[in-house]
Amino acid sequence: MACLLETPIRMSVLSEVTASSRHYVDRLFDPDPQKVLQGVIDMKNAVIGNNKQKANLIVLGAVPRLLYLLQQETSSTELKTECAVVLGSLAMGTENNVKSLLDCHIIPALLQGLLSLDLKFIEACLRCLRTIFTSPVTPEELLYTDATVIPHLMALLSKSRYTQEYICQIFSHCCKGPDHQTILFNHGAVQNIAHLLTSVSYKVRMQALKCFSVLAFENPQVSMTLVNVLVDGELLPQIFVKMLQRDKPIEMQLTSAKCLTYMCRAGAIRTDDNCIVLKTLPCLVRMCSKERLLEERVEGAETLAYLIEPDVELQRIASITDHLIAMLADYFKYPSSVSAITDIKRLDHDLKHAHELRQAAFKLYASLGANDEDIRKKIIETENMMDRIVTGLSESSVKVRLAAVRCLHSLSRSVQQLRTSFQDHAVWKPLMKNMAFQAEQKIKADILRSLSTEQLFRLLSDSDLNVLMKTLGLLRNLLSTRPHIDKIMSTHGKQIMQAVTLILEGEHNIEVKEQTLCILANIADGTTAKELIMTNDDILQKIKYYMGHSHVKLQLAAMFCISNLIWNEEEGPRRRCSSIWRDGSIRGTREHPTSLVKEVQELASFDSFYLHTSPWTAGSCFAKAIW
């Protein structure tokens, strides 16, 4: 059955399928094997660089026939090889071509071809697989479906420089996340690929280098292993340092810098190591200069932002290297009206991708200004910086908007700048993304209505820790000010209490559970809302449990909950107090009153960040309740 393009075939397209195209397909069915071989060779020559011809042949059903010939035992090795070459050429066309090939199950057929004993045929299959797997429409999981594939590819690495190049390229494109890293690592990727870094072939060295960059990314196990690998008597970090020297191709410099950056972020190389401070960081700063191509400037800035993000000393060094802060300002002026680009195609490409420069600049500014007040001041004083942030927050590209928010968040850590520069620009308007904090009831209602409670509670079950913490922070801000708490809990109390229960019962870290207990404490501060806690024995038991937790943050957060429940200026504190304490199940209370007094003393001096309730008054309430 013929494989069709995903898009509907219009009559105008069909009319362009020439007799010549049909002739190529018809020859694939000739009973004479030699004529079939010649037909495949002629087809190969016809499709090179001709996307229209490729689409025609796919529509006419060439792919199933080529795959049939490739898998037939009676086909000669030469015919199988030529079929693989034609299929690889078809895959180099449009994304729709690749989708059509995938629909015809080309990957299993090519993987089967790798079991051949003929090296030329193996190389042709690998070249075609490389083309397909590097396409954005190909699911990388297809490489891992059969557990025998990866070890077989590892074994093929030693066959030729072409197998090395293609297999490394397949690995680097199909390694997406820790699961894939683990599979490749466990099958000996590090040992099998390391010696390729000294290959006589530049393409092999580059593909091996790219493999190591994806293997090491956010992976301590791989990174710690790489640090101690020897290749011809040299440690891998030393080889990477040699590869990022100025006399090496830019692509090699950048990829080597990425390898060292990822190993550093994974904890395998110290941030004050000379290979980071004196080699990697300066190399990445060089990549940000206006002499570099757009892709190089983007990759250099984003990698540098990742390198320095957690380390204030690296941020300070980077900020004074080659006038980096001023250099990044050029990212917003590209391409200029007097651009040096004479290649029209290149200029058109850069115009379409200039937003990537702005995104990279915002990311790097965010990392530079993460901790140091002087650096923030320099960034803010950069030409039109605040206006650029405002513009970035309304760009059509989501990635640019996110990067601009990230930059704004970093710079807004400066209290001095918030009171000066930020007030002088329209940048204060986007800061209303924090509008739930101490907001009016109407604004909170608008937030809930716009976000929708369904989405809010969906976010509370998100697996991403950052998303969960931000959502808890939002909920906590919404549940502040007594009338607001009562109003929100009267309409959404059931869902909120369910979400709180699930989080406290789940496998979450200390910070998540602390934030959740603080939300409970805010609910307990409501006039009517606190009854949702008092009538929920499950929640009360959890609060009691966390009162006796080994971690002081959770103890204190739980104590705030109790404090607000037994507040002695309200109606019914004695009833609530007796209800809470009646079973004496809180550890360290009646049995060990002195230990609780100590906790209360800690509570009284604890930062009132947790709650707008006075910690000292909360302490006195505890004392009254206990004694």
C-alpha positions in Angstrom: 0.0 0.0 0.0 1.4 3.4 -0.9 2.4 5.8 1.8 0.7 9.2 1.4 1.8 12.7 2.5 0.1 13.9 5.7 -1.4 16.9 3.9 -4.3 16.3 1.5 -3.2 15.8 -2.1 -4.7 18.6 -4.2 -5.4 18.2 -7.9 -2.8 20.8 -8.7 -0.1 18.7 -7.0 -1.3 15.5 -8.8 -1.0 17.3 -12.1 2.7 17.9 -11.4 3.4 14.2 -11.0 5.0 13.7 -14.4 5.2 10.6 -16.6 8.9 10.6 -15.8 8.2 10.1 -12.1 5.8 7.3 -12.8 8.5 5.7 -15.0 10.9 5.6 -12.0 8.5 3.8 -9.8 7.4 1.4 -12.6 11.0 0.3 -13.1 11.2 -0.9 -9.5 8.8 -3.7 -10.4 10.7 -5.0 -13.4 11.3 -8.8 -13.3 14.9 -8.2 -14.4 17.1 -7.6 -11.2 19.6 -5.6 -13.3 16.9 -3.3 -14.6 15.6 -2.8 -11.1 19.1 -1.9 -9.9 19.6 0.6 -12.7 16.2 2.0 -12.0 17.1 2.6 -8.4 20.4 4.3 -9.4 18.5 6.5 -11.9 16.0 7.4 -9.2 18.9 8.3 -6.8 20.3 10.7 -9.4 16.8 12.2 -10.1 16.0 13.1 -6.5 19.2 14.7 -5.4 18.4 18.3 -4.6 14.9 18.0 -6.0 12.2 18.2 -3.4 9.4 18.2 -5.9 10.6 15.0 -7.4 11.0 13.5 -3.9 7.4 14.3 -3.1 6.2 12.9 -6.4 7.9 9.6 -5.8 6.5 9.3 -2.3 3.0 10.0 -3.5 3.4 7.3 -6.3 4.3 4.7 -3.7 8.1 4.4 -4.2 8.9 4.1 -0.4 7.1 0.7 0.3 8.7 -0.8 -2.8 12.2 0.4 -1.9 11.7 -0.9 1.6 10.6 -4.3 0.2 13.7 -4.5 -2.0 15.9 -3.5 0.9 14.6 -6.3 3.1 14.4 -9.1 0.5 17.0 -11.8 1.0 17.1 -12.3 -2.8 18.1 -8.7 -3.4 21.8 -8.2 -4.1 23.8 -6.2 -1.5 24.4 -3.5 -4.1 20.6 -3.1 -4.7 20.0 -3.0 -0.9 22.7 -0.3 -0.5 21.3 1.8 -3.4 17.7 1.5 -1.9 19.1 2.8 1.5 20.8 5.7 -0.3 17.6 6.7 -2.1 15.6 6.5 1.1 18.2 8.7 2.8 17.8 11.2 0.0 14.0 11.3 0.4 14.5 11.9 4.1 16.5 15.0 3.4 13.5 16.6 1.9 10.6 18.2 3.8 9.3 17.2 7.2 6.3 15.7 5.5 8.7 13.4 3.6 10.1 12.1 6.9 6.6 11.6 8.3 5.7 9.5 5.3 8.8 7.4 5.7 8.0 6.9 9.4 4.5 5.9 8.5 6.0 3.2 6.3 8.0 1.8 9.3 11.3 2.7 7.8 13.2 2.6 11.1 12.7 -1.1 11.9 13.7 -2.0 8.3 16.9 0.1 8.5 17.8 -1.3 12.0 17.4 -4.8 10.6 19.8 -3.8 7.8 22.4 -3.1 10.4 22.7 -6.9 11.1 24.2 -7.3 7.6 27.9 -8.3 7.2 28.4 -5.8 4.4 30.0 -2.5 5.7 28.8 -0.3 2.7 25.2 -1.4 3.3 25.5 -0.8 7.1 26.9 2.7 6.4 24.1 3.5 4.0 21.5 2.4 6.6 23.2 4.4 9.3 23.4 7.5 7.1 19.6 7.2 6.4 18.9 6.6 10.1 21.0 9.7 11.0 19.0 11.8 8.6 15.7 10.6 10.0 16.6 10.8 13.7 17.9 14.3 13.3 14.5 15.5 12.0 12.4 17.2 14.6 9.4 15.1 13.6 11.0 11.8 14.6 10.3 10.6 18.2 13.6 9.7 19.7 12.0 6.9 21.7 12.0 4.8 18.5 15.7 4.3 19.1 15.1 2.7 22.5 12.1 0.5 21.6 14.2 -2.6 21.0 16.7 -3.2 23.9 19.2 -4.9 21.5 19.7 -1.8 19.3 21.9 0.3 21.5 24.5 -2.4 22.3 24.6 -3.3 18.6 25.3 0.3 17.7 28.0 0.4 20.3 29.6 -2.6 18.6 29.4 -1.0 15.2 31.4 2.1 16.4 34.6 0.3 15.7 33.8 -0.5 12.0 34.7 2.7 10.2 34.9 6.5 10.6 31.5 6.7 8.9 29.8 4.4 11.5 31.5 6.4 14.2 30.3 9.7 12.8 26.7 8.6 12.1 26.2 6.7 15.4 27.5 9.5 17.5 25.2 11.9 15.7 22.2 9.6 16.3 23.1 9.3 20.0 23.5 13.1 20.5 20.1 13.8 18.9 18.3 11.0 20.6 19.6 11.5 24.1 16.8 13.6 25.7 16.8 13.4 29.5 18.2 11.2 32.3 16.5 8.0 31.2 18.3 8.1 27.8 21.5 9.2 29.4 21.4 6.2 31.8 20.7 3.7 29.0 23.7 5.0 26.9 25.9 5.2 30.0 25.1 1.7 31.1 25.9 0.3 27.6 29.4 1.8 27.8 28.9 5.1 25.8 31.7 6.9 27.7 34.3 4.2 27.2 33.3 3.5 23.5 33.2 7.2 22.5 36.1 8.7 24.5 38.9 7.5 22.1 37.0 9.0 19.2 38.1 12.5 20.5 41.5 11.8 19.0 40.2 10.5 15.6 41.9 11.9 12.5 38.5 12.8 11.2 37.2 16.2 12.3 33.6 15.1 11.9 34.1 12.1 14.2 35.8 14.3 16.8 32.9 16.8 16.7 30.2 14.2 16.9 31.9 12.5 19.8 32.2 15.9 21.6 28.5 16.6 21.0 27.7 13.2 22.5 29.6 14.0 25.7 27.8 17.4 26.0 24.3 15.7 26.0 25.5 12.9 28.2 26.9 15.2 30.9 24.0 17.7 31.0 22.6 17.8 34.5 24.0 14.3 35.1 26.4 14.0 38.1 27.0 10.3 37.4 28.2 10.8 33.9 30.1 14.0 34.7 31.9 12.4 37.7 32.9 9.5 35.4 34.1 11.8 32.6 36.5 13.7 35.0 38.6 10.5 35.5 38.6 9.1 31.9 42.0 8.9 30.3 42.5 9.1 26.5 46.1 8.5 25.3 47.4 9.4 28.8 45.3 12.7 29.1 42.3 13.3 31.2 39.1 14.3 29.4 38.9 17.8 30.9 42.4 18.5 29.6 41.4 17.4 26.1 38.2 19.6 26.3 40.4 22.6 27.3 42.7 22.0 24.3 39.6 21.9 22.1 38.3 25.3 23.2 41.5 27.1 22.3 41.3 30.0 19.9 43.0 28.2 17.0 40.2 25.5 16.9 37.0 25.8 14.9 34.3 27.8 16.6 31.9 24.8 16.7 34.6 22.8 18.5 35.3 25.7 21.0 31.6 26.1 21.8 30.9 22.4 22.3 34.0 21.9 24.5 32.9 24.8 26.6 29.5 23.3 27.0 31.0 20.0 28.1 33.1 21.7 30.8 30.1 23.9 31.8 27.8 20.9 32.3 30.5 19.0 34.2 31.0 22.0 36.4 27.2 22.5 37.1 26.9 18.8 37.9 29.6 19.2 40.6 32.4 17.3 38.9 34.6 20.4 38.4 34.9 23.2 41.0 33.7 26.6 40.0 37.1 28.1 41.0 39.1 25.6 38.8 41.4 27.2 36.3 39.8 25.3 33.4 36.5 27.1 34.3 37.8 30.6 35.4 40.6 31.0 32.9 39.5 28.9 29.9 35.7 28.1 29.7 34.3 31.4 30.9 36.6 33.6 28.6 35.8 31.3 25.7 32.0 31.7 26.2 32.4 35.5 26.5 34.3 35.5 23.2 31.3 33.8 21.6 29.1 36.8 22.5 31.1 39.3 20.4 29.4 40.8 17.4 32.0 39.2 15.1 30.4 35.8 15.7 27.4 34.3 13.8 24.0 34.6 15.3 23.8 30.9 16.3 27.2 31.2 18.0 26.3 34.3 19.9 23.0 32.7 21.1 24.7 29.5 22.2 27.6 31.3 23.8 25.3 33.6 25.9 22.9 30.8 27.0 25.8 28.5 28.0 27.5 31.3 29.9 24.2 32.1 31.7 23.9 28.5 32.8 27.6 28.3 33.9 27.5 31.4 36.2 23.9 31.1 37.4 24.6 29.7 40.9 28.0 31.3 41.5 28.5 34.9 42.5 32.2 34.9 41.9 31.8 33.7 38.4 29.1 36.4 37.9 31.6 39.0 39.0 34.4 37.7 36.8 32.1 37.5 33.8 30.7 41.0 34.3 34.2 42.6 33.9 35.4 40.3 31.1 35.6 42.0 27.7 32.9 44.6 28.6 30.3 41.8 28.5 27.4 43.9 29.9 27.8 46.5 27.1 28.5 43.8 24.5 25.1 42.2 25.3 23.3 45.5 24.5 24.2 44.8 20.8 22.0 41.7 20.9 19.0 44.1 20.9 20.2 46.0 17.8 20.7 43.1 15.5 20.8 43.2 12.6 21.7 46.9 12.4 20.7 49.1 9.4 24.3 49.0 8.3 24.7 45.2 8.8 27.9 43.8 7.4 26.0 40.7 6.2 26.2 40.7 2.4 24.7 37.3 1.9 21.0 37.9 1.4 19.9 34.4 2.5 22.0 34.8 5.7 20.4 38.2 6.3 16.9 36.8 5.8 17.7 33.9 8.2 19.1 36.3 10.9 16.1 38.6 10.6 13.8 35.6 11.3 15.9 34.5 14.3 16.9 37.8 15.8 14.5 37.1 18.7 16.8 34.3 19.8 19.5 36.9 20.5 17.1 38.9 22.7 16.1 35.8 24.6 19.8 34.8 25.2 20.7 38.3 26.3 17.8 38.4 28.8 18.9 35.1 30.2 22.5 36.1 30.6 21.6 39.5 32.2 19.4 37.5 34.6 22.3 35.3 35.6 24.8 38.2 35.9 22.5 40.2 38.2 21.3 37.3 40.3 23.4 38.2 43.5 25.5 41.3 43.2 24.0 44.8 43.6 26.8 46.5 41.7 26.3 44.3 38.7 22.5 44.9 38.8 23.2 48.6 38.8 25.4 48.3 35.7 22.9 46.3 33.9 20.0 48.7 34.7 22.1 51.6 33.6 22.8 50.0 30.2 21.4 51.9 27.3 17.5 51.6 27.2 17.7 48.5 29.4 14.4 49.0 31.2 12.5 49.9 28.1 13.9 46.7 26.4 12.6 44.6 29.3 9.1 46.2 28.9 9.2 45.5 25.2 10.4 42.0 25.7 7.5 41.3 28.0 5.1 41.9 25.2 6.9 40.1 22.3 5.2 37.5 20.3 7.8 34.8 21.2 6.9 33.1 24.4 10.5 32.2 25.0 11.5 35.9 24.8 8.7 36.9 27.2 9.8 34.2 29.7 13.5 35.3 29.5 12.4 39.0 30.0 10.4 38.0 33.1 13.4 36.0 34.3 15.6 39.1 33.8 13.1 41.4 35.5 12.8 39.0 38.5 16.6 39.0 38.9 17.0 42.8 38.7 14.0 43.4 41.0 15.9 41.8 43.9 17.5 45.2 44.3 15.6 47.2 46.8 17.5 50.4 45.7 16.6 49.9 42.1 12.9 49.2 42.9 12.7 52.5 44.6 14.5 54.4 41.8 15.0 53.1 38.3 11.9 50.9 38.3 9.6 53.7 39.3 10.9 55.8 36.4 9.8 53.3 33.8 6.7 51.4 32.8 8.5 48.3 34.1 6.4 48.5 37.3 3.4 47.4 35.4 4.6 43.8 34.6 5.6 43.5 38.3 1.8 43.2 38.9 2.4 39.4 38.1 2.9 39.5 41.9 -0.5 41.2 42.3 -1.9 38.6 44.7 0.3 39.9 47.5 -1.7 42.2 49.8 -4.2 42.7 47.0 -7.8 43.8 47.2 -10.6 41.3 47.3 -11.7 42.2 43.7 -8.2 41.6 42.3 -8.0 38.2 44.0 -11.4 37.2 42.7 -10.2 38.3 39.2 -7.1 36.2 39.5 -9.1 33.1 40.5 -11.6 33.7 37.8 -9.0 34.2 35.1 -6.8 31.3 36.2 -9.8 29.1 37.0 -9.8 27.0 40.1 -9.5 23.8 38.0 -6.2 25.0 36.6 -5.0 26.2 40.0 -5.6 22.8 41.6 -4.1 21.1 38.5 -0.9 23.0 39.1 -0.9 21.9 42.8 -0.4 18.3 41.5 2.3 19.3 39.0 5.4 17.1 39.1 7.7 20.1 38.6 8.9 21.4 42.0 9.2 25.0 40.9 5.6 25.0 39.5 4.3 23.5 42.8 6.2 26.0 45.0 5.0 29.0 42.9 1.4 27.8 43.0 1.6 27.3 46.7 3.0 30.8 47.0 0.1 32.2 44.9 -2.5 30.4 47.0 -0.9 31.6 50.2 -1.0 35.2 49.0 -4.7 34.8 48.0 -5.5 33.4 51.4 -4.4 36.5 53.4 -6.5 39.2 55.2 -9.2 37.7 57.3 -12.3 38.7 55.2 -10.6 37.5 52.0 -9.7 34.2 53.6 -13.3 33.6 54.7 -14.7 34.6 51.3 -12.4 32.4 49.3 -12.8 29.4 51.7 -16.5 29.7 51.6 -16.5 29.1 47.8 -13.4 26.9 47.3 -12.8 25.5 50.8 -13.4 21.9 50.0 -11.0 21.8 47.0 -8.3 23.7 49.0 -8.5 21.4 52.0 -8.3 18.3 49.7 -5.2 19.8 48.0 -3.6 20.6 51.3 -4.3 17.1 52.6 -2.8 15.4 49.5 0.4 17.5 49.7 0.9 16.8 53.4 0.4 13.1 52.8 2.7 13.0 49.7 6.4 12.5 49.2 7.4 16.2 49.1 10.4 18.0 50.5 10.5 20.1 53.6 10.0 23.4 51.7 6.8 22.2 50.0 5.3 20.9 53.3 6.4 24.1 55.2 4.6 26.3 52.6 1.5 24.1 52.8 1.4 24.3 56.6 1.7 28.1 56.2 -1.4 28.1 54.0 -3.2 26.2 56.7 -2.1 28.8 59.2 -3.6 31.5 57.0 -6.8 29.6 56.8 -6.8 29.2 60.6 -6.6 33.0 60.8 -10.0 33.3 59.2 -13.1 33.9 61.2 -15.3 31.3 59.7 -12.6 29.6 57.6 -10.9 28.1 60.7 -13.9 25.9 61.2 -12.9 23.9 58.1 -9.8 22.9 60.0 -11.6 22.3 63.4 -14.2 20.0 61.8 -11.5 18.0 59.9 -9.9 15.5 62.2 -7.5 14.3 59.5 -6.0 17.8 59.2 -5.8 18.3 62.9 -3.9 15.0 63.3 -1.5 16.1 60.6 -0.9 19.5 62.3 -0.2 17.6 65.6 2.1 15.2 63.7 4.2 18.1 62.3 4.3 19.7 65.8 6.6 16.8 66.7 8.5 16.6 63.5 12.3 16.4 63.6 12.6 19.5 61.3 12.3 22.8 63.1 10.7 24.6 60.1 7.8 22.2 60.1 7.4 22.4 63.8 7.2 26.1 63.7 4.8 26.2 60.8 2.5 23.8 62.6 2.7 25.9 65.7 1.5 28.9 63.7 -1.6 26.9 62.7 -2.3 26.1 66.4 -1.6 29.7 67.3 -4.3 31.0 65.0 -6.8 28.4 65.9 -6.7 29.2 69.6 -6.4 33.0 69.3 -7.7 34.3 72.6 -9.3 37.5 71.2 -12.0 35.6 69.3 -15.1 33.7 70.1 -14.8 30.0 71.0 -11.0 29.8 71.7 -11.6 27.6 74.7 -13.7 25.2 72.7 -11.1 25.0 70.0 -8.3 24.8 72.5 -9.8 21.9 74.4 -10.7 20.1 71.1 -7.1 20.4 69.9 -5.5 19.3 73.2 -8.1 16.9 74.5 -6.3 13.7 73.6 -2.8 14.9 74.6 -1.4 13.4 71.5 1.0 16.3 70.7 4.4 15.1 71.6 6.5 17.4 73.8 3.5 19.1 75.4 2.1 17.7 78.6 4.8 15.1 79.0 7.6 17.6 78.3 6.3 21.1 78.9 9.7 22.6 79.1 10.5 21.5 75.5 7.4 23.2 74.2 8.3 26.4 76.1 11.6 26.3 74.3 9.7 25.9 71.0 7.4 28.8 71.9 10.5 30.9 72.7 11.9 30.1 69.3 8.5 30.9 67.7 8.4 34.3 69.5 11.7 35.3 67.9 11.0 33.7 64.5 10.7 35.9 61.4 7.0 37.0 61.0 7.4 36.2 57.3 5.3 33.2 58.0 2.2 35.1 59.0 0.8 38.5 59.6 -0.1 37.3 63.1 2.3 38.6 65.8 4.7 35.8 66.8 4.9 37.2 70.4 1.1 37.1 70.8 1.1 33.6 69.3 3.6 32.5 71.9 1.5 33.9 74.7 -1.5 32.1 73.4 0.4 28.8 73.5 1.5 29.5 77.0 -2.1 30.2 78.1 -3.5 27.2 76.4 -0.9 24.8 77.9 -0.8 26.1 81.4 
